[in-house]
Amino acid sequence: MTVQITARYLYLPVDKNSPVVKLHFFYHREKFQEIDISPGADAVDFYSAMDVERYIGKAIEIAGDLPMGAQEKIHCEDKRPSAKYAFRPQIHFTAETGWLNDPNGLIYADGVYHLYHQWNPFGTEWGNMHWGHAVSRDMITWEHRPMALEPDEYGTVFSGCAWRDSENTAGFGKNALLFFYTASGGCNQWSVDAGNPHTQRLAVSLDGGGTLEKRGMILGHIKGDNRDPKVFYHKESAAYIMTLFLDGNEFAIFRSQDLLHWTKSQRLIAENMQECPDLFLLEVDNAPCEKKWVFWSADGYYMVGEFDGYKFTPETEVLAAYSTNLGYAAQTFAGMENRTVSVAWLRTKSDRGNFRGMMSIPTELSLVKQGNSWKMCFRPVRELWRRFSEGREFTAENGKVAVPMGGRPVVAVINWKPGEAHTVKVGTAEIDAGEPAQPLTLIADHGIVEYFGDGGTVYGAVEVGENVLDRDIAVNSGAESVRVFEMLDA
C-alpha cells in the first residue's frame, strides 16, 4: 500500500490478539524499516507510532500481509500517542507504549541523566528492538524523548552503553557522547538477507544525546550471539575497558587507547552468569579505605575480586544479589563521580495499560564485608527522598498495623520486634524478605513493590496489582511501627 506522509508520526493500529505480520517500509524502492506487528483490523488496543519526519510531503510504500481493516486505520499525526493510563507507575519509568526491557546507555552529562532502553514500540511482546530515550534531572521523574536508534540491515539494536569523550580521544569532538551497542544480525529479515551476524557498533551524538548517528562497526563477530558492550576508563592502566558477553557463560574483556580499536585481554567463564556484563569498583562500607571490583551479569549474579586493567581475578564464588527474579540486565551510570548508581529492568507481566515492563528505582551500590566474602548492598538513590514527605508514624498493636496508601506511591519503613516472625502484604502480594531484614523499606507504586532490608544487603522486587495504591500495606505479625513517607507534588 502507498501512504502519503503528512505529519511526523505514522500511526499503526495494534490488536494484541491478532496474528503477527511482517511489514517492510520503502521510499523510492529503498528499504528504510522492517517491523513485526499484530495489526488492528477489527479492534485496536492502541496505536504505535513510527517517526517519519524525513518523509513528510512524500509517499512511502508498505509491503506485507496487512488486513484491509488495518490499512484503513493507518494515518499520520503531529504528536506521539498519549501515554496516559490510570494505573501507570508514577515513579518507575515505563515506555510510552509497547514493550520495554534492558536499560542502555545510562549516562550523566551536563546536569542531565540519560536513560536509553530496549524498546518495541509496535507491541507488548519482545521484538523489533530499538533504543528508546528519556531524560531526567533527578532520576525519579523522566521525560520521554524521540526514538534514539532503529534497526537496519545490520540487525535490530540490542543492548549497549554510553561514554562521554571529554578528551576527544575518538576524534569526533570534545565531549561527544559515544554509544556502543550490539547490532543483532539475524534478528530481522533485513540482516538475514544481508548475511550479517551479531557485531558491536558505534553511534555518536554531537548534540548532548538527542541525536545518535551510526558510525560503523568497532568489533566484528567473535562467537555465538556476542553482545552487550559496557565501556569505562581504567586510570591505573591508562586504557578504556570493554566487557562483552560472548556465549553461554563466557565473557571477554577488551582494551583500547582510542575507543575505536579494541584488543582482547581476557576471556573468562563464570558459572550461572549470562548477558549484560558490567565491571565496577565499589567501596566496602564496613572496611574503611577498602575497595573491591565487582564483575556483574544480567541475572543479578556477581563475583568480587581484583582488576588490573587486563584481567579480572575473582576472590569469591558466583554470588546472588537479588532476593527475587524480577530484576534483570542492570547497568551502572557513566559520568557519575563518587557513587555508583544502577538501574535494572523489572520483568513485569501485566500489559493492560498497553505497555509492559518498567525500570527499577535507581540504586546506589556498595559492598559489605562478611567474613572472608562480600555482599552487595543496595540503597535507593538519595534523590528519591526529596520527592517524599518527612513521614507519619503508625504504631502496631499486637504486631499488626494497616497503612492506607491513598492512591499515590509511598515509602514505608517497617521496624520489627526482635526475634519474631514477620509478614507483610501489599495488596494481595506477600513480601518475604527473609531474615534478617531490619528495618524493611518498601517502595510501593502502581504494579510494583521494591524492598530493601538489613541495611540494603536484602533487595527484591515483586509485581503487584495495578490498583495496589488504593489498598493497604498490611503488616500481619511482628511489627513495632511503620513510618510512611508520602509522595510530594513535583
Residue pairs with C-beta under 8 A, 6 or more apart in sequence:
1 61
1 62
1 66
1 71
1 74
2 59
2 60
2 61
2 62
3 10
3 59
3 60
3 61
3 62
3 74
3 76
4 58
4 59
5 52
5 55
5 56
5 57
5 58
5 59
5 60
5 76
6 56
6 57
6 76
7 56
7 76
7 77
7 78
8 51
8 52
8 53
8 56
8 76
8 77
8 78
9 49
9 50
9 51
9 52
9 76
9 77
9 78
9 79
9 80
10 49
10 50
10 52
10 74
10 75
10 76
11 47
11 48
11 49
11 73
11 74
11 75
11 76
11 77
11 81
12 37
12 39
12 47
12 48
12 49
12 50
12 70
12 74
12 122
13 39
13 40
13 41
13 44
13 47
13 70
13 73
13 74
14 37
14 38
14 39
14 40
14 44
14 45
14 46
14 47
14 48
14 122
14 123
14 354
15 38
15 39
15 40
15 41
15 42
15 43
15 44
15 45
16 38
16 45
16 123
16 124
16 351
17 38
17 43
18 38
18 39
18 40
18 41
18 43
19 38
20 36
20 37
20 38
20 123
21 36
21 37
21 38
21 39
21 64
21 65
21 66
22 34
22 35
22 36
22 64
22 65
22 189
23 34
23 35
23 36
23 37
23 62
23 63
23 64
23 66
24 31
24 33
24 34
24 62
24 63
24 64
25 31
25 32
25 33
25 34
25 35
25 50
25 60
25 61
25 62
25 63
26 32
26 60
26 61
26 62
26 63
27 55
27 58
27 60
27 61
29 61
31 153
31 190
32 60
33 50
33 150
33 151
34 151
34 188
34 189
34 190
35 50
35 122
35 128
36 122
36 123
36 127
36 128
37 48
37 122
37 123
37 128
38 123
39 66
39 67
39 70
40 69
40 70
40 73
41 67
41 68
41 69
41 70
41 73
42 69
44 73
45 354
46 81
46 97
46 354
47 81
47 97
48 81
48 97
48 98
48 121
48 122
48 123
49 77
49 80
49 81
49 97
49 121
50 121
51 146
51 147
52 60
52 76
62 74
80 96
80 144
81 96
81 97
83 94
83 96
83 97
83 144
83 355
85 353
85 354
85 355
87 352
87 353
87 446
87 447
87 466
87 467
88 94
88 353
88 355
88 446
89 358
89 409
89 445
89 446
89 447
89 448
90 408
90 409
90 445
90 446
90 487
91 140
91 141
91 361
91 384
91 387
91 409
91 443
91 445
91 487
92 346
92 358
92 359
92 360
92 361
92 445
92 447
92 448
93 115
93 117
93 134
93 142
93 358
93 359
94 100
94 355
94 357
94 358
94 359
95 117
95 119
95 121
95 132
95 355
95 357
96 121
96 144
96 355
97 121
97 354
97 355
98 119
98 120
98 121
98 122
98 123
98 124
98 354
98 355
98 356
99 119
99 120
99 123
99 124
99 125
99 126
99 127
99 355
99 356
99 357
100 117
100 118
100 119
100 120
100 132
100 345
100 355
100 356
100 357
100 358
100 359
101 117
101 118
101 126
101 328
101 329
101 345
101 347
101 357
102 117
102 118
102 159
102 276
102 298
102 328
102 329
102 331
102 345
103 115
103 116
103 117
103 329
103 330
103 331
103 343
103 344
103 345
103 359
104 116
104 117
104 118
104 131
104 159
104 160
104 161
104 162
104 181
104 331
105 114
105 115
105 116
105 131
105 148
105 160
105 161
105 162
105 179
105 181
106 113
106 114
106 115
106 116
106 161
106 162
106 331
106 332
106 333
106 334
106 343
107 113
107 114
107 162
107 163
107 164
107 177
107 209
107 333
107 334
107 335
108 114
108 333
108 334
108 335
108 336
109 164
109 175
109 177
109 208
109 209
109 335
110 208
111 137
112 135
112 136
112 137
112 208
112 209
113 135
113 136
113 137
113 138
113 139
113 333
114 133
114 134
114 135
114 162
114 209
115 133
115 134
115 135
115 136
115 142
115 343
115 359
116 131
116 132
116 133
116 148
116 149
116 162
116 179
117 131
117 132
117 133
117 134
117 345
117 359
118 129
118 130
118 131
118 132
118 157
118 158
118 159
118 345
119 129
119 130
119 131
119 132
119 147
120 126
120 127
120 128
120 129
120 130
121 128
121 130
121 132
121 147
122 128
124 351
124 354
124 355
124 356
125 356
128 151
128 156
128 188
129 151
129 156
129 157
129 158
129 184
129 187
130 147
130 148
130 149
130 150
130 151
130 156
130 157
131 147
131 148
131 149
131 157
131 181
131 212
132 144
132 147
132 148
133 144
133 145
133 146
133 147
133 148
133 209
134 142
134 143
134 144
134 145
135 142
135 143
135 145
135 209
136 142
136 143
138 383
138 386
138 387
139 341
139 362
139 381
139 383
140 361
140 362
140 381
140 383
140 384
140 387
141 387
141 490
145 210
146 210
148 212
149 157
149 179
149 181
149 203
149 212
149 214
150 157
151 157
151 188
151 190
152 183
152 190
152 191
152 214
153 190
153 191
153 193
153 194
153 196
154 183
154 185
154 191
154 194
154 196
154 199
154 201
154 217
155 182
155 183
155 184
155 185
155 186
155 187
155 188
155 190
155 191
155 196
155 198
155 199
156 183
156 184
156 187
156 188
156 191
157 181
157 182
157 183
157 184
158 181
158 182
158 183
158 184
158 187
158 198
158 227
158 228
159 181
159 182
159 227
159 228
159 275
159 276
159 329
159 331
160 179
160 180
160 181
160 182
160 200
160 228
160 229
160 230
161 179
161 180
161 181
161 229
161 230
161 231
161 331
161 334
162 177
162 178
162 179
162 180
162 209
162 334
163 177
163 178
163 180
163 231
163 232
163 233
163 240
163 259
163 334
164 175
164 176
164 177
164 178
164 334
164 335
165 172
165 173
165 174
165 175
165 176
165 177
165 178
165 259
166 174
166 175
167 174
168 174
168 175
168 176
169 240
169 257
169 258
169 259
170 176
170 178
170 204
170 258
170 259
170 260
171 258
172 178
172 204
172 206
172 215
173 206
176 204
176 205
176 206
177 204
177 205
177 208
177 209
178 202
178 203
178 204
178 231
178 259
179 202
179 203
179 204
179 205
179 212
180 200
180 201
180 202
180 218
180 229
180 230
180 231
180 242
181 200
181 201
181 202
181 203
181 229
182 198
182 199
182 200
182 201
182 226
182 227
182 228
182 229
183 191
183 196
183 198
183 199
183 200
183 201
183 217
184 191
184 198
184 225
184 227
185 191
185 192
185 194
185 196
185 197
185 198
185 199
185 221
186 192
186 196
186 197
186 198
197 221
198 221
198 224
198 225
198 226
198 227
199 217
199 219
199 220
199 221
200 217
200 218
200 219
200 226
200 227
200 229
200 244
201 214
201 215
201 216
201 217
201 218
202 214
202 215
202 216
202 217
202 218
202 260
203 212
203 213
203 214
203 215
204 212
204 213
204 215
205 211
205 212
205 213
206 213
218 260
218 261
218 262
219 229
219 244
219 254
219 262
222 244
222 246
222 252
223 246
223 247
223 250
224 246
224 247
224 248
225 247
226 244
226 245
226 246
226 247
226 252
227 244
227 245
227 275
228 244
228 245
228 275
228 276
228 277
228 298
229 242
229 243
229 244
230 242
230 243
230 244
230 276
230 277
230 278
230 279
230 331
231 240
231 241
231 242
231 259
231 334
232 240
232 241
232 279
232 280
232 334
233 239
233 240
233 241
234 240
234 241
234 307
234 309
236 308
236 309
237 255
237 308
237 309
237 310
238 309
239 255
239 256
239 257
239 309
240 255
240 256
240 257
240 259
241 253
241 254
241 255
241 279
241 309
242 253
242 254
242 255
242 256
242 262
243 251
243 252
243 253
243 254
243 277
243 278
243 279
243 295
244 251
244 252
244 253
244 254
244 277
245 251
245 274
245 275
245 276
245 277
245 297
246 252
246 267
248 269
248 274
249 269
249 270
249 271
249 272
249 273
249 274
250 267
250 268
250 269
251 267
251 268
251 269
251 270
251 273
251 277
251 295
251 297
252 264
252 266
252 267
252 268
253 264
253 265
253 266
253 267
253 268
253 279
253 310
253 311
253 312
254 262
254 263
254 264
254 265
255 262
255 263
255 265
255 309
255 310
256 262
256 263
265 309
265 310
265 311
266 310
266 311
266 312
268 295
268 312
270 295
270 297
270 301
270 303
270 314
270 318
271 318
272 299
272 301
272 318
273 297
273 299
273 301
273 302
273 303
273 318
274 297
274 298
274 299
275 297
275 298
275 299
275 329
276 297
276 298
276 329
276 330
276 331
277 295
277 296
277 297
278 294
278 295
278 296
278 297
278 330
278 331
278 332
279 293
279 294
279 295
279 296
279 307
279 312
280 293
280 294
280 296
280 332
280 340
280 365
281 291
281 292
281 293
281 294
281 307
281 340
282 291
282 292
282 293
282 294
282 340
282 365
282 366
282 367
283 290
283 291
283 366
283 367
284 290
284 291
284 292
284 366
284 367
284 368
284 369
284 374
285 366
285 367
285 368
285 377
286 368
286 369
287 369
290 369
292 304
292 305
292 306
292 315
292 367
292 374
293 304
293 305
293 306
293 307
293 312
294 302
294 303
294 304
294 365
294 367
294 376
295 302
295 303
295 305
295 312
295 314
296 302
296 330
298 328
298 329
298 330
299 325
299 328
300 320
300 321
300 322
300 327
300 328
300 330
300 344
301 318
301 319
301 320
301 321
302 318
302 319
302 321
302 376
303 312
303 314
303 315
303 316
303 317
303 318
303 319
304 314
304 315
304 316
304 319
304 367
304 373
304 374
305 312
305 313
305 314
305 315
305 316
306 312
306 313
306 315
307 313
316 373
316 374
319 373
319 375
319 376
321 376
321 378
321 459
322 459
322 460
322 461
323 433
323 434
323 451
323 458
323 459
323 460
324 460
324 461
324 462
325 347
326 346
326 347
326 348
326 460
326 461
326 462
326 463
327 344
327 345
327 346
327 347
327 360
327 459
327 460
327 461
328 344
328 345
328 346
328 347
329 344
329 345
330 342
330 343
330 344
330 345
330 360
331 342
331 343
332 340
332 341
332 342
332 365
333 340
333 341
333 342
333 343
333 362
339 364
340 364
340 365
340 366
341 362
341 363
341 364
341 365
341 381
342 362
342 363
342 365
342 378
343 359
343 360
343 362
343 363
344 359
344 360
345 357
345 358
345 359
345 360
346 357
346 358
346 359
346 360
346 448
346 461
346 463
347 357
348 356
348 357
348 358
348 447
348 448
348 463
349 356
349 463
350 356
350 447
350 463
350 466
352 466
353 466
358 447
358 448
360 450
360 461
361 380
361 381
361 384
361 443
361 450
362 380
362 381
362 383
363 378
363 379
363 380
363 381
363 459
364 378
364 379
364 380
364 381
364 382
365 376
365 377
365 378
366 377
366 379
366 456
367 374
367 375
367 376
367 377
368 374
368 375
368 377
368 455
368 457
375 457
376 457
376 459
377 455
377 456
377 457
378 452
378 456
378 457
378 459
379 452
379 456
380 411
380 441
380 443
380 450
380 452
384 411
384 443
385 411
385 485
387 487
387 488
387 490
388 410
388 411
388 485
388 486
388 487
388 488
389 485
389 486
389 487
389 488
390 485
391 413
391 483
391 484
391 485
391 486
392 483
392 484
392 486
393 481
393 482
393 483
394 401
394 403
394 481
394 482
394 483
394 484
395 401
395 480
395 481
396 475
396 479
396 480
396 481
396 482
399 417
399 420
399 422
399 475
399 476
399 477
399 478
399 479
400 474
400 475
400 476
400 477
400 479
401 474
401 475
401 479
401 481
401 482
402 472
402 473
402 474
402 475
403 410
403 412
403 472
403 473
403 474
403 475
403 482
403 484
404 472
405 444
405 468
405 469
405 470
405 471
405 472
405 473
406 469
406 486
407 469
407 470
408 469
408 486
408 487
409 443
409 444
409 445
409 446
409 469
409 487
410 442
410 443
410 444
410 469
410 473
410 484
410 485
410 486
410 487
411 441
411 442
411 443
411 444
411 484
411 485
412 441
412 442
412 444
412 473
412 482
412 483
412 484
412 485
413 439
413 440
413 441
413 442
413 482
413 483
413 484
413 485
414 422
414 424
414 439
414 440
414 441
414 442
414 475
414 479
414 481
414 482
415 438
415 439
415 479
415 480
415 481
415 482
415 483
416 422
416 437
416 438
416 439
416 440
416 478
416 479
416 480
417 478
417 479
417 480
418 438
420 477
420 478
421 477
421 478
422 437
422 440
422 475
422 477
422 478
422 479
423 430
423 475
423 476
423 477
423 478
424 430
424 431
424 440
424 442
424 473
424 474
424 475
424 476
424 479
425 431
425 473
425 474
425 476
426 442
426 444
426 449
426 462
426 464
426 468
426 471
426 473
426 474
427 464
427 465
427 467
427 468
427 471
428 464
428 465
429 449
429 462
429 463
429 464
429 465
429 468
431 440
431 442
431 449
431 451
431 460
431 462
433 440
433 451
433 453
433 458
433 460
434 453
434 458
436 453
436 454
437 451
437 453
437 454
437 458
438 453
438 454
439 453
440 451
440 452
440 453
441 451
441 452
441 453
442 449
442 450
442 451
442 473
443 449
443 450
443 451
443 452
444 464
444 468
444 469
444 473
445 469
446 466
446 467
446 468
446 469
447 463
447 464
447 465
447 466
447 468
448 461
448 462
448 463
448 464
449 461
449 462
449 464
449 468
450 459
450 460
450 461
450 462
451 458
451 459
451 460
451 461
451 462
452 458
452 459
453 459
465 471
473 482
473 484
475 482
